[in-house]
Amino acid sequence: MKTIYVLFTSLMFCLQINAQNAEPPSAEQTAEWRRIAHEEGQKSVATNTVKNFFRNKLIFLIIGGAIALVGGAIAMSNKEKNK
């Protein structure tokens, strides 16, 4: 168990040293990444808005249909009881 602990500790230490010695991205790379992230965010907002709109309309249609069917069934049973 000690060897596994020592291996994980040394691996974490090596990864931390490598991460500290890595060069940070340049300003151009950072600006490009932000531009790409912004474009992808705008695309996802547009598609999610459309999907949510139609999904919500479908839910309301299903619920409205169920209410209409139940109401119709109740009305038909009341008509038969009143005869």
Residue, then its C-alpha position, 0 to 999 in steps of 0.5 A: m500500500k505504501t508503494i502505491y501511495v508513493l507512486f501516486t505522490s510522485l506522479m502528482f509531484c511530477l505533474q505539478i512541476n510540469a504544469q508550473n513549467a509550461e508556458p502560458p498561452s499567448a494573448e493571440q491564442t487566448a483571444e482566439w479561444r475567447r472568440i471561438a467560445h463566444e461563437e459557440g455560446q451564441k450558437s447554443v443559445a439560439t438552438n436551445t431557445v428554439k428547441n425549448f420553445f417547441r418542446n414547451k409548445l408540445i408539452f402544452l399541446i399534450i396537456g391540453g389534449a389530455i384535459a380536453l379528453v378527460g373533460g369530454a369523457i366527464a361530459m359524456s358520462n354526465k349526459e348518460k347519467n341525466k338521460 
